[in-house]
Amino acid sequence: MADVIYKRLYFDWGGRCAYCDVALSRMKTGGKVKASIDHFIPLSKGGQNGRSNRVLACYPCNLAKGDIDPRETNQWPDVERRLAEIAASPLLSHGKLRQLIPELVKQIGIEA
């Protein structure tokens, strides 16, 4: 299940970090995945564990954000808007994601 969630996030965020927009590798590189799933509003601060609250983040941004609640800091309004768009968009099937992700990886110029 986690792999399907990661693929959805990777597709929803265009293979880029939600916070700094760096292109991210889809797969492990040197045994490490270069991206992580971050809860925009931390679970510890009442955030939900659903598509409308999950973002793709590079490790440095995820670590820097930590337990920050963007509602308290007014940070990342563009990420909040994008989350609303993603939540309103149709959910693609896992089979469709498998077809689309290789093309996305080519477009952003990062090795699979």
Secondary structure, 3 states (H helix, E strand, C coil): CHHHHHHHHHHHCCCECCCCCCECCCCEECCEECEEEEECCCHHHCCCCCHHHEEEEEHHHHHHHCCCCHHHHCCCHHHHHHHHHHHHCCCCCHHHHHHHHHHHHHHHCCCC
